[in-house]
Amino acid sequence: MRFVVEKIHNIKLQTSNFKHCTMTLKRRAFINLSATVAATGIVSGLSSFTPAQKETPLPLLAADAEPITVKEREGRIAKAQRLLFENKMEALVLDCGTSMQYFTGISWWPSERTMVAIIPARGTVKYVCPGFEEDRLRELISIGKEVYAWQEDESPYTLIATVFKDAGISSGTIAMEERLRFFIADGIRKEASHLNYASGDPVTIPCRIVKSAAELALMQKASDITIAAIKAGASKLKEGMSQGDLATIIENAQQQMGGNNPFALCLFGESSAFPHGSTKPQKLKKGDIVLMDCGCQVHGYCSDITRTIVFGAEPTKRQEQIWNLEKQSQAAGFAAARIGSPCENVDAAARKVITDAGFGPGYKLPGLPHRTGHGIGMDGHEWGNMVKGNKKILEPGMCFSIEPTISIMGEFGVRFEDCVYMTTDGPRWFTQPSKSIQEPFD
């Protein structure tokens, strides 16, 4: 359950020097965590983590990650053009953002100066950009070559209308990608008022929601980095540390291993009942629930993983009961993810386990206060939500999280979040779910 980066640090109130921290886990938790971390080769054994020793450098796990090729992007554009034709649309307008990067490979800051890519139903991709940025844009272009540059005292929308005209578009419907900003859409409508305009979702969603083998490989790499970083962070838990302290450790670990734009939402004790955290500062105490919701990107593709553990003490009966219930709920959601079934079935199955145990019903607390999962790909949250009412049929290549949080306000919350990708034989995990509260990592 990825959260906006601005809030993910949980209002960091304190920073610490983690190179000199020591573990306060009880013997059983200490041994279990030592074994799992040592097996990964991510950090030195917990028993040897002392102020006098240096940490083992984290491996650059993203070193062998292969970016999406130009050939694959060309295939995406060909599919988009086929969908434009099938939906009786003449062109797709892309603002700066994920979809532009998906189709063209160009990452561009969305400033107030209009820069768009236009995919006509017939012909090559064309670009409209500020005149002083033309040379920089041309350095980035790998697909298409036509650039229409506007000067500071000119209207970019006049040029966009010219692009339509040059592409032979004199009538019909123009598709607007969902993140096209209003001032751009409004400018285009006024300048080319003879054309009709509609949502580009029938084009962009079918393209992006089904992932290729290359995309899945990048998401797998991002997931490998994140789970390793969570393990590294868990190995450095220290009584008295803040939620922000732990978030910083995990974010830094992801970055060191090659994960870009890392985030980490770390919640202790009662604040773990808030799915996206509380504004109240927390200091780690023995026996606290520790919830770590983290992710990163590799060549533009995301991970999103949550683990919940108990720090420094044997779990209470209540903690273990809720932890096991969460595991059963996640497993039920996974079992319901079947090719040809609607997305809402995943939510229904996971939620039933929780409500049958006396929580809820629906989104009522204590219980599961949000959907069971969200789509994931180049954006941490994409289409394909596992939520009541979503009749979208699951098909091979779709990717989504399964994360049925159990929130008990005033006590704690437990969330496991692992993402899956659909194959012809059913779902496959990017990361293996936690085995038990004593063995939270695979």
C-alpha positions as CSV (number, residue, x, y, z in Angstrom):
1,M,0.0,0.0,0.0
2,R,2.2,2.7,-1.2
3,F,1.9,6.1,0.4
4,V,2.9,9.5,-0.9
5,V,6.6,10.1,-0.3
6,E,6.0,13.4,1.6
7,K,4.3,11.5,4.4
8,I,6.3,8.3,4.3
9,H,8.9,9.4,6.8
10,N,6.3,9.6,9.4
11,I,7.2,13.1,10.5
12,K,10.8,12.4,11.3
13,L,11.5,14.0,14.6
14,Q,14.9,12.5,15.3
15,T,18.0,11.2,13.4
16,S,20.5,8.7,14.8
17,N,23.9,7.2,14.0
18,F,22.9,3.7,13.1
19,K,26.5,2.4,12.7
20,H,26.7,2.1,16.5
21,C,23.3,0.6,17.3
22,T,23.0,-2.8,19.0
23,M,20.3,-5.4,19.0
24,T,17.9,-5.8,21.9
25,L,15.9,-8.7,20.5
26,K,15.1,-11.6,22.8
27,R,17.0,-14.8,22.1
28,R,14.4,-16.6,20.0
29,A,13.6,-13.6,17.8
30,F,17.3,-12.8,17.7
31,I,18.3,-16.3,16.4
32,N,15.5,-16.4,13.8
33,L,16.3,-13.0,12.4
34,S,20.0,-13.7,12.5
35,A,19.6,-16.8,10.4
36,T,17.4,-15.2,7.8
37,V,19.5,-12.1,7.4
38,A,22.8,-14.1,7.3
39,A,21.3,-16.4,4.6
40,T,20.7,-13.4,2.3
41,G,24.3,-12.2,2.6
42,I,22.8,-8.7,2.9
43,V,24.4,-7.6,6.1
44,S,26.9,-9.1,8.6
45,G,25.5,-11.5,11.2
46,L,23.5,-9.8,14.0
47,S,25.7,-11.3,16.7
48,S,28.7,-9.6,15.2
49,F,27.1,-6.2,14.8
50,T,29.0,-4.2,17.3
51,P,30.3,-0.6,17.4
52,A,33.8,-1.7,16.6
53,Q,32.9,-3.4,13.3
54,K,32.0,-2.1,9.9
55,E,28.9,-3.3,8.1
56,T,29.1,-5.5,5.1
57,P,28.4,-3.4,2.0
58,L,25.0,-4.0,0.4
59,P,25.2,-5.7,-3.0
60,L,24.1,-3.7,-6.1
61,L,21.2,-6.0,-6.9
62,A,20.0,-3.8,-9.8
63,A,23.3,-4.0,-11.6
64,D,22.1,-6.6,-14.1
65,A,18.6,-5.2,-14.7
66,E,17.8,-4.7,-18.3
67,P,15.8,-1.6,-19.3
68,I,12.9,-1.7,-21.7
69,T,14.1,-1.8,-25.3
70,V,13.1,0.6,-28.1
71,K,11.7,-2.4,-29.9
72,E,9.3,-3.2,-27.1
73,R,8.2,0.5,-27.0
74,E,7.6,0.4,-30.7
75,G,5.4,-2.6,-30.1
76,R,3.5,-0.7,-27.5
77,I,2.8,2.2,-29.9
78,A,1.6,-0.3,-32.5
79,K,-0.8,-1.7,-30.0
80,A,-2.0,1.8,-29.1
81,Q,-2.6,2.6,-32.7
82,R,-4.6,-0.5,-33.2
83,L,-6.7,0.4,-30.1
84,L,-7.2,3.9,-31.4
85,F,-8.5,2.5,-34.7
86,E,-10.8,0.0,-32.9
87,N,-12.2,2.8,-30.7
88,K,-12.7,5.2,-33.6
89,M,-10.1,7.7,-32.3
90,E,-7.7,9.7,-34.4
91,A,-4.8,10.3,-32.0
92,L,-3.7,10.0,-28.3
93,V,-2.3,13.0,-26.5
94,L,0.2,12.3,-23.7
95,D,1.3,14.7,-21.1
96,C,4.6,14.4,-19.2
97,G,4.4,11.5,-16.9
98,T,4.2,7.7,-16.7
99,S,2.3,7.0,-20.0
100,M,4.7,9.2,-22.0
101,Q,7.6,7.3,-20.5
102,Y,5.8,4.0,-21.1
103,F,5.4,4.7,-24.8
104,T,8.4,6.8,-25.7
105,G,10.9,6.2,-23.0
106,I,11.1,10.0,-22.3
107,S,11.0,11.2,-18.7
108,W,10.1,15.0,-18.7
109,W,9.4,17.3,-15.8
110,P,5.7,18.5,-16.0
111,S,6.3,22.3,-15.8
112,E,3.9,25.0,-16.8
113,R,5.4,25.0,-20.3
114,T,3.5,22.5,-22.4
115,M,5.3,19.5,-23.7
116,V,3.3,16.6,-25.2
117,A,3.7,13.5,-27.3
118,I,1.1,12.7,-29.8
119,I,0.5,9.2,-31.1
120,P,-1.7,9.4,-34.3
121,A,-3.7,6.4,-35.3
122,R,-1.6,6.4,-38.5
123,G,1.9,7.6,-38.8
124,T,4.8,8.3,-36.4
125,V,4.9,9.8,-32.9
126,K,5.2,13.6,-32.9
127,Y,6.3,16.0,-30.1
128,V,5.4,19.6,-29.2
129,C,7.8,21.3,-26.8
130,P,9.2,24.7,-25.8
131,G,11.6,26.1,-28.4
132,F,14.5,26.4,-26.0
133,E,14.1,22.8,-25.0
134,E,14.1,21.3,-28.5
135,D,17.8,20.3,-28.6
136,R,17.5,18.6,-25.2
137,L,14.3,16.8,-26.3
138,R,16.0,15.5,-29.5
139,E,18.7,14.0,-27.4
140,L,16.1,11.9,-25.6
141,I,14.0,10.9,-28.6
142,S,14.4,7.2,-29.6
143,I,11.0,6.8,-31.3
144,G,9.7,9.3,-33.9
145,K,11.6,12.4,-35.0
146,E,9.1,15.2,-35.7
147,V,9.3,18.0,-33.2
148,Y,7.1,21.1,-33.3
149,A,8.7,23.8,-31.2
150,W,6.9,26.9,-29.8
151,Q,8.5,30.1,-28.7
152,E,7.8,31.8,-25.4
153,D,5.4,34.4,-27.0
154,E,3.6,31.7,-29.0
155,S,0.8,29.3,-28.2
156,P,1.7,25.6,-28.0
157,Y,-2.0,24.7,-28.7
158,T,-1.8,26.3,-32.1
159,L,1.1,23.9,-32.9
160,I,-0.8,20.9,-31.5
161,A,-3.7,21.8,-33.8
162,T,-1.1,21.9,-36.6
163,V,0.1,18.4,-35.7
164,F,-3.5,17.2,-36.1
165,K,-3.8,18.9,-39.4
166,D,-0.4,17.5,-40.7
167,A,-1.5,14.0,-39.6
168,G,-4.6,14.3,-41.8
169,I,-7.0,14.7,-38.9
170,S,-9.7,17.1,-39.8
171,S,-12.6,15.5,-37.9
172,G,-13.2,12.7,-35.4
173,T,-12.2,12.2,-31.8
174,I,-8.9,12.9,-30.0
175,A,-8.1,10.7,-27.0
176,M,-6.7,12.5,-23.9
177,E,-4.5,10.5,-21.6
178,E,-5.9,10.5,-18.0
179,R,-3.1,12.6,-16.5
180,L,-3.3,15.3,-19.2
181,R,-3.5,18.5,-17.1
182,F,-6.6,20.6,-17.5
183,F,-4.9,23.7,-18.8
184,I,-3.4,21.7,-21.7
185,A,-6.7,19.9,-22.5
186,D,-8.6,23.2,-22.4
187,G,-6.1,24.9,-24.6
188,I,-6.3,22.1,-27.2
189,R,-10.1,22.1,-27.2
190,K,-10.2,25.9,-27.8
191,E,-7.6,25.8,-30.6
192,A,-9.1,22.8,-32.3
193,S,-12.8,23.1,-31.5
194,H,-13.9,21.3,-34.6
195,L,-12.7,18.0,-33.1
196,N,-14.2,15.8,-30.4
197,Y,-12.4,14.8,-27.3
198,A,-12.6,11.7,-25.0
199,S,-10.8,9.8,-22.4
200,G,-7.8,7.9,-23.6
201,D,-8.4,5.1,-21.0
202,P,-9.6,2.6,-23.7
203,V,-6.1,2.9,-25.2
204,T,-3.7,3.4,-22.3
205,I,-5.2,1.0,-19.8
206,P,-5.2,-2.1,-22.0
207,C,-1.6,-1.4,-23.0
208,R,-0.2,-0.8,-19.5
209,I,-2.3,-3.2,-17.4
210,V,-0.8,-6.3,-19.1
211,K,2.9,-6.6,-18.3
212,S,5.5,-8.2,-20.6
213,A,8.2,-10.6,-19.5
214,A,10.7,-7.6,-19.5
215,E,8.4,-5.6,-17.3
216,L,7.9,-8.5,-14.9
217,A,11.7,-9.0,-14.6
218,L,12.1,-5.4,-13.6
219,M,9.3,-5.6,-11.0
220,Q,10.9,-8.8,-9.7
221,K,14.3,-7.0,-9.3
222,A,12.6,-4.1,-7.5
223,S,10.9,-6.6,-5.2
224,D,14.2,-8.4,-4.5
225,I,15.7,-5.1,-3.4
226,T,12.9,-4.1,-1.2
227,I,12.6,-7.4,0.7
228,A,16.3,-7.4,1.3
229,A,16.2,-3.8,2.6
230,I,13.3,-4.7,4.9
231,K,15.4,-7.5,6.3
232,A,18.3,-5.2,6.7
233,G,16.2,-2.7,8.5
234,A,14.7,-5.3,10.8
235,S,18.2,-6.4,11.8
236,K,18.9,-2.9,13.1
237,L,15.9,-2.3,15.3
238,K,16.8,-0.7,18.5
239,E,14.8,0.3,21.5
240,G,14.1,4.0,21.6
241,M,14.5,4.6,17.8
242,S,11.9,6.5,16.0
243,Q,9.7,5.4,13.0
244,G,11.6,7.9,10.9
245,D,15.0,6.4,11.9
246,L,13.9,2.9,10.6
247,A,12.4,4.4,7.5
248,T,15.7,6.1,6.7
249,I,17.7,2.9,7.2
250,I,15.4,1.0,4.8
251,E,15.3,3.8,2.2
252,N,19.1,4.0,2.2
253,A,19.4,0.3,1.9
254,Q,17.1,0.2,-1.2
255,Q,19.1,3.0,-2.7
256,Q,22.4,1.3,-2.1
257,M,21.2,-1.8,-3.8
258,G,20.1,0.1,-6.9
259,G,16.4,1.0,-6.1
260,N,15.4,4.4,-7.2
261,N,12.8,6.7,-5.5
262,P,12.7,4.5,-2.4
263,F,10.0,4.9,0.2
264,A,9.4,3.4,3.6
265,L,6.4,3.8,5.9
266,C,7.4,2.4,9.3
267,L,4.9,2.3,12.1
268,F,5.3,1.2,15.7
269,G,2.8,0.0,18.3
270,E,-0.6,1.7,18.2
271,S,0.3,3.8,15.1
272,S,0.4,0.5,13.1
273,A,-3.4,0.5,13.3
274,F,-3.4,3.5,11.0
275,P,-2.9,2.1,7.5
276,H,-0.9,5.2,6.5
277,G,0.4,6.2,9.9
278,S,-0.4,8.6,12.7
279,T,0.9,12.1,13.3
280,K,1.8,11.1,16.8
281,P,5.5,10.4,17.2
282,Q,6.4,6.9,18.4
283,K,9.5,5.4,20.0
284,L,10.2,1.7,19.7
285,K,9.6,-0.4,22.8
286,K,10.0,-4.1,23.5
287,G,6.9,-6.0,22.5
288,D,5.8,-3.4,19.9
289,I,4.3,-4.4,16.6
290,V,6.6,-3.0,13.8
291,L,4.9,-2.5,10.4
292,M,7.2,-1.8,7.4
293,D,5.6,-0.8,4.1
294,C,8.3,-0.2,1.6
295,G,9.1,0.0,-2.1
296,C,11.4,1.3,-4.9
297,Q,11.8,1.5,-8.6
298,V,14.1,-0.3,-11.1
299,H,14.2,1.3,-14.5
300,G,10.8,2.8,-13.8
301,Y,9.1,-0.3,-12.4
302,C,7.8,-0.5,-8.8
303,S,7.8,-2.8,-5.8
304,D,5.5,-2.5,-2.8
305,I,5.9,-4.9,0.1
306,T,4.8,-4.8,3.8
307,R,6.0,-6.9,6.7
308,T,4.8,-6.9,10.3
309,I,6.9,-8.2,13.1
310,V,7.1,-8.1,16.9
311,F,10.2,-6.4,18.4
312,G,12.3,-7.7,21.3
313,A,9.8,-10.0,22.9
314,E,7.7,-13.1,22.4
315,P,4.4,-12.1,20.7
316,T,1.4,-11.9,22.9
317,K,-1.5,-14.3,22.3
318,R,-3.5,-11.4,20.8
319,Q,-0.7,-10.4,18.5
320,E,-0.2,-13.9,17.3
321,Q,-3.9,-14.5,16.8
322,I,-4.3,-11.3,14.6
323,W,-1.0,-12.1,12.7
324,N,-2.3,-15.6,11.8
325,L,-5.7,-14.2,10.8
326,E,-4.0,-11.8,8.5
327,K,-2.0,-14.6,6.9
328,Q,-5.2,-16.6,6.4
329,S,-6.9,-13.6,4.8
330,Q,-4.0,-12.9,2.4
331,A,-3.9,-16.6,1.4
332,A,-7.6,-16.6,0.7
333,G,-7.2,-13.5,-1.6
334,F,-4.4,-15.3,-3.5
335,A,-6.5,-18.5,-3.9
336,A,-9.4,-16.4,-5.3
337,A,-7.1,-14.8,-8.0
338,R,-8.0,-16.9,-11.0
339,I,-7.9,-16.2,-14.8
340,G,-11.3,-15.3,-15.9
341,S,-12.6,-14.2,-12.5
342,P,-13.3,-10.6,-11.6
343,C,-10.9,-8.5,-9.5
344,E,-13.6,-8.1,-6.8
345,N,-13.4,-11.8,-6.0
346,V,-9.9,-11.3,-4.4
347,D,-11.3,-8.7,-2.1
348,A,-14.4,-10.7,-1.2
349,A,-12.4,-13.8,-0.3
350,A,-9.8,-12.0,1.8
351,R,-12.4,-9.9,3.6
352,K,-14.6,-12.9,4.4
353,V,-11.9,-14.5,6.5
354,I,-11.7,-11.3,8.6
355,T,-15.4,-10.8,8.9
356,D,-16.0,-14.4,9.8
357,A,-13.6,-13.9,12.7
358,G,-15.9,-11.2,14.0
359,F,-14.3,-8.1,12.6
360,G,-16.0,-5.5,10.3
361,P,-18.3,-5.9,8.5
362,G,-17.4,-4.1,5.4
363,Y,-14.8,-1.3,6.0
364,K,-15.9,-0.9,9.7
365,L,-13.2,-1.0,12.4
366,P,-11.8,-3.0,13.9
367,G,-11.3,-4.8,10.6
368,L,-10.1,-4.2,7.0
369,P,-10.7,-0.5,6.3
370,H,-9.6,-0.4,2.6
371,R,-9.6,-2.5,-0.6
372,T,-7.6,-5.7,-0.5
373,G,-5.2,-4.6,-3.3
374,H,-4.2,-2.3,-6.0
375,G,-2.7,-2.6,-9.5
376,I,1.1,-2.0,-9.8
377,G,3.6,-1.4,-12.6
378,M,5.3,1.8,-13.5
379,D,3.1,3.5,-10.9
380,G,2.9,2.1,-7.4
381,H,-0.9,2.3,-7.8
382,E,-2.4,1.5,-11.2
383,W,-5.6,0.1,-12.6
384,G,-6.8,-3.3,-11.6
385,N,-7.8,-2.7,-7.9
386,M,-8.9,-5.7,-5.9
387,V,-12.1,-4.0,-4.6
388,K,-15.8,-4.6,-4.4
389,G,-17.6,-3.7,-7.6
390,N,-14.5,-4.1,-9.9
391,K,-15.8,-6.5,-12.5
392,K,-12.5,-6.3,-14.5
393,I,-11.6,-9.8,-15.5
394,L,-8.2,-11.1,-14.4
395,E,-5.9,-12.0,-17.3
396,P,-2.3,-13.0,-17.8
397,G,0.2,-10.2,-17.2
398,M,-1.9,-8.3,-14.7
399,C,0.0,-7.3,-11.5
400,F,-1.5,-6.3,-8.2
401,S,-1.0,-6.4,-4.4
402,I,-2.8,-8.5,-1.9
403,E,-2.7,-6.6,1.4
404,P,-5.8,-7.1,3.7
405,T,-4.8,-4.9,6.7
406,I,-6.4,-5.7,10.0
407,S,-6.6,-2.4,12.0
408,I,-7.5,-2.4,15.7
409,M,-7.4,1.2,16.9
410,G,-5.9,1.6,20.3
411,E,-4.0,-1.6,20.0
412,F,-2.1,-2.3,16.7
413,G,-2.5,-3.2,13.1
414,V,-1.1,-6.1,11.0
415,R,-0.5,-5.9,7.3
416,F,1.2,-8.3,4.9
417,E,1.6,-7.0,1.4
418,D,3.0,-9.1,-1.4
419,C,2.4,-8.5,-5.1
420,V,1.5,-11.1,-7.7
421,Y,1.5,-11.4,-11.4
422,M,-1.1,-13.4,-13.3
423,T,-0.1,-16.3,-15.5
424,T,-2.2,-18.7,-17.5
425,D,-1.9,-21.1,-14.6
426,G,-2.9,-18.5,-12.0
427,P,-1.1,-16.0,-9.7
428,R,2.6,-16.0,-8.9
429,W,4.1,-14.1,-6.0
430,F,7.0,-11.7,-6.6
431,T,7.9,-12.3,-2.9
432,Q,7.0,-15.2,-0.8
433,P,4.6,-14.3,2.1
434,S,5.8,-14.5,5.7
435,K,5.8,-18.0,7.1
436,S,4.9,-17.3,10.7
437,I,5.2,-14.6,13.3
438,Q,8.4,-16.3,14.5
439,E,9.7,-16.5,10.9
440,P,8.5,-13.3,9.2
441,F,10.9,-13.6,6.3
442,D,11.1,-16.4,3.8
